Amino acid sequence: MNAPTVTEADERALLDAVDRWLVKKVAPVAARFDEADEYPHELVTDMCEMGLYGALIEPEYGGLGLSALTYSRIVARISQEWMSLTGFFNSHLMMAIIVQKFGTPRQKDHWLPKFATGELRGGLGLTEAEAGTDLQGIRTTARRQGDAYRIDGAKLWITNAIRGDILALLVKTDPDAEPRHRGMSILIAPTRDAVTKQDLPGVRRGRQLAKLGYRGIDTGEIAFDDYRCDAELCLVGGEEGKGFAMATGGLEIGRVNVAARGVGIAKRALDESVAYAQVRKTMGKPIAEHQAIQLKLGEMAAKTRAAELLVEDAARAYDRGGRVDLEAGMAKWFASETAFEVATEAMRIFGANGYSKDYPIERLYRDAPLLMIGEGTNEMQRIIIARRLIARNPV
Ligand SMILES: Cc1cc2nc3c(=O)[nH]c(=O)nc-3n(C[C@H](O)[C@H](O)[C@H](O)COP(=O)(O)OP(=O)(O)OC[C@H]3O[C@@H](n4cnc5c(N)ncnc54)[C@H](O)[C@@H]3O)c2cc1C
């Protein structure tokens, strides 16, 4: 059981606080930060203060200990206003969850309180230039040298890599192992000195990638060259060869999060469309009275609600405990495809105004496609769903 410790009243209070913050602080600036692709320092500080960097970390380590259900509702609300903001703390929490689920007692005591407050902010470093879907093809190595690991290699497309302080890195501790996943481990690798905030020796930060959407957040390259970290603190679980399972386990909550982002995008695109269709007139009447627009709104509304219910289903399954790749995969696939479809339909309903930066639709339309790629592509989701379905129903 991934025990939720928050009451319904607590959840309502938290969602209300998030809503007030979205209206007051985020709505007025989101389009500007997106356009400038600028890191929103003040909003990141606000999210730390609201406890979002510790949302899924247990209270004994200073986190909020939220259920995945409450968490998914927060993510959906924030994504209605500006999806990028959810990436800052979700990438960080995927790193934290790996320590919380698989770390040694010493690792949990050492890392989790700093992760919960956002004193150390980080992410999950799996992908490399030659290995995204095929994670077992990574080349980054970690070799034990006395009490330390020496890490060499480069990660690409890593969220929070440029401005973050730390990463959970998927590495090869035995590059020759067969099957390949048996040679993989996860290391918690600090990238900045805790006091000076300078890069640690052996860390080389590359460029921040320019992106279609999901702007304002730093997604980039980071390389490790003769980098050293303390083996006892860094090798998650203290045992080599378990990293692949940890990474795929950590992705489950990531998929619930991505699906919730999709719900947020779809809801906003739907709400905007319902309002706009009643105001915009052609042929002497609001476009909402044309059947062609009604057909769109009907389908958009039904799919958005279905996505929301699938996310709830996956989040509840996650909260019950055990593997949830089937439920998380279904929610992730359906909600992300829905987000893109609904944003595209909203653009049609808005006509030229949908294409304009003066309206919110074009940003929803640019943000949505990431959801079909991140935390496992939608091609892979359907394969995972089918495999789990067959495994659960053997003949
Ligand atoms: C904005 C952004 C942020 C990201 N943040 C992070 C992060 O924080 N940490 C991190 O580790 N990664 C991150 N990623 C990387 C992301 O997880 C990968 O892009 C994703 O896993 C896909 O890998 P790839 O891009 O290498 O595509 P590829 O693996 O090259 O796949 C290309 C195409 O082939 C398909 N394909 C591949 N293999 C198969 C197969 N066996 N069967 C069927 N189809 C297949 C894929 O579905 C896809 O359509 C981020 C990516 C983006 C765009």
The ligand as an SDF file (V2000), in Angstrom:
LIG
                    3D

 53 58  0  0  0  0  0  0  0  0999 V2000
   10.6880   17.6200  -23.3110 C   0  0  0  0  0  0  0  0  0  0  0  0
   11.2540   16.2880  -22.9410 C   0  0  0  0  0  0  0  0  0  0  0  0
   11.6590   16.0480  -21.6390 C   0  0  0  0  0  0  0  0  0  0  0  0
   12.2590   14.8340  -21.3060 C   0  0  0  0  0  0  0  0  0  0  0  0
   12.6810   14.6520  -19.9920 N   0  0  0  0  0  0  0  0  0  0  0  0
   13.3610   13.5170  -19.6980 C   0  0  0  0  0  0  0  0  0  0  0  0
   13.9140   13.3250  -18.3750 C   0  0  0  0  0  0  0  0  0  0  0  0
   13.7490   14.1500  -17.4830 O   0  0  0  0  0  0  0  0  0  0  0  0
   14.6460   12.1970  -18.1430 N   0  0  0  0  0  0  0  0  0  0  0  0
   14.8630   11.2570  -19.1030 C   0  0  0  0  0  0  0  0  0  0  0  0
   15.5390   10.2860  -18.8180 O   0  0  0  0  0  0  0  0  0  0  0  0
   14.3400   11.3950  -20.3510 N   0  0  0  0  0  0  0  0  0  0  0  0
   13.6050   12.4980  -20.6690 C   0  0  0  0  0  0  0  0  0  0  0  0
   13.0800   12.6540  -21.9350 N   0  0  0  0  0  0  0  0  0  0  0  0
   13.3520   11.6340  -22.9440 C   0  0  0  0  0  0  0  0  0  0  0  0
   12.1560   10.7450  -23.2330 C   0  0  0  0  0  0  0  0  0  0  0  0
   11.8840    9.9060  -22.1480 O   0  0  0  0  0  0  0  0  0  0  0  0
   12.4870    9.9670  -24.5130 C   0  0  0  0  0  0  0  0  0  0  0  0
   12.4650   10.9130  -25.5730 O   0  0  0  0  0  0  0  0  0  0  0  0
   11.5200    8.8560  -24.7980 C   0  0  0  0  0  0  0  0  0  0  0  0
   11.7370    7.8040  -23.8830 O   0  0  0  0  0  0  0  0  0  0  0  0
   11.6470    8.3010  -26.2460 C   0  0  0  0  0  0  0  0  0  0  0  0
   12.9610    8.0220  -26.5550 O   0  0  0  0  0  0  0  0  0  0  0  0
   13.6130    8.5690  -27.9160 P   0  0  0  0  0  0  0  0  0  0  0  0
   13.2910   10.0240  -28.0040 O   0  0  0  0  0  0  0  0  0  0  0  0
   15.0410    8.1800  -27.9020 O   0  0  0  0  0  0  0  0  0  0  0  0
   12.8370    7.8400  -29.0670 O   0  0  0  0  0  0  0  0  0  0  0  0
   13.2550    6.4260  -29.7340 P   0  0  0  0  0  0  0  0  0  0  0  0
   13.4980    5.4420  -28.6650 O   0  0  0  0  0  0  0  0  0  0  0  0
   14.3460    6.6740  -30.7180 O   0  0  0  0  0  0  0  0  0  0  0  0
   11.9190    6.0440  -30.5020 O   0  0  0  0  0  0  0  0  0  0  0  0
   11.6020    6.5820  -31.7840 C   0  0  0  0  0  0  0  0  0  0  0  0
   10.2660    6.0090  -32.2440 C   0  0  0  0  0  0  0  0  0  0  0  0
   10.3300    4.5910  -32.3440 O   0  0  0  0  0  0  0  0  0  0  0  0
    9.3160    3.9820  -31.5280 C   0  0  0  0  0  0  0  0  0  0  0  0
    9.8520    2.7520  -30.9680 N   0  0  0  0  0  0  0  0  0  0  0  0
   11.0620    2.5810  -30.3890 C   0  0  0  0  0  0  0  0  0  0  0  0
   11.2160    1.3140  -29.9920 N   0  0  0  0  0  0  0  0  0  0  0  0
   10.0810    0.6470  -30.3050 C   0  0  0  0  0  0  0  0  0  0  0  0
    9.6230   -0.6820  -30.1300 C   0  0  0  0  0  0  0  0  0  0  0  0
   10.3750   -1.6210  -29.5300 N   0  0  0  0  0  0  0  0  0  0  0  0
    8.3760   -1.0000  -30.5540 N   0  0  0  0  0  0  0  0  0  0  0  0
    7.5770   -0.0460  -31.1420 C   0  0  0  0  0  0  0  0  0  0  0  0
    7.9610    1.2190  -31.3360 N   0  0  0  0  0  0  0  0  0  0  0  0
    9.1950    1.5730  -30.9180 C   0  0  0  0  0  0  0  0  0  0  0  0
    9.0100    5.0180  -30.4650 C   0  0  0  0  0  0  0  0  0  0  0  0
    7.7180    4.8150  -29.9140 O   0  0  0  0  0  0  0  0  0  0  0  0
    9.1230    6.3120  -31.2480 C   0  0  0  0  0  0  0  0  0  0  0  0
    7.9250    6.5060  -31.9720 O   0  0  0  0  0  0  0  0  0  0  0  0
   12.4340   13.8400  -22.2800 C   0  0  0  0  0  0  0  0  0  0  0  0
   11.9860   14.0650  -23.5890 C   0  0  0  0  0  0  0  0  0  0  0  0
   11.3990   15.2590  -23.9250 C   0  0  0  0  0  0  0  0  0  0  0  0
   10.9450   15.4940  -25.3310 C   0  0  0  0  0  0  0  0  0  0  0  0
  1  2  1  0
  2  3  1  0
  2 52  2  0
  3  4  2  0
  4  5  1  0
  4 50  1  0
  5  6  2  0
  6  7  1  0
  6 13  1  0
  7  8  2  0
  7  9  1  0
  9 10  1  0
 10 11  2  0
 10 12  1  0
 12 13  2  0
 13 14  1  0
 14 15  1  0
 14 50  1  0
 15 16  1  0
 16 17  1  0
 16 18  1  0
 18 19  1  0
 18 20  1  0
 20 21  1  0
 20 22  1  0
 22 23  1  0
 23 24  1  0
 24 25  2  0
 24 26  1  0
 24 27  1  0
 27 28  1  0
 28 29  2  0
 28 30  1  0
 28 31  1  0
 31 32  1  0
 32 33  1  0
 33 34  1  0
 33 48  1  0
 34 35  1  0
 35 36  1  0
 35 46  1  0
 36 37  1  0
 36 45  1  0
 37 38  2  0
 38 39  1  0
 39 40  1  0
 39 45  2  0
 40 41  1  0
 40 42  2  0
 42 43  1  0
 43 44  2  0
 44 45  1  0
 46 47  1  0
 46 48  1  0
 48 49  1  0
 50 51  2  0
 51 52  1  0
 52 53  1  0
M  END
$$$$
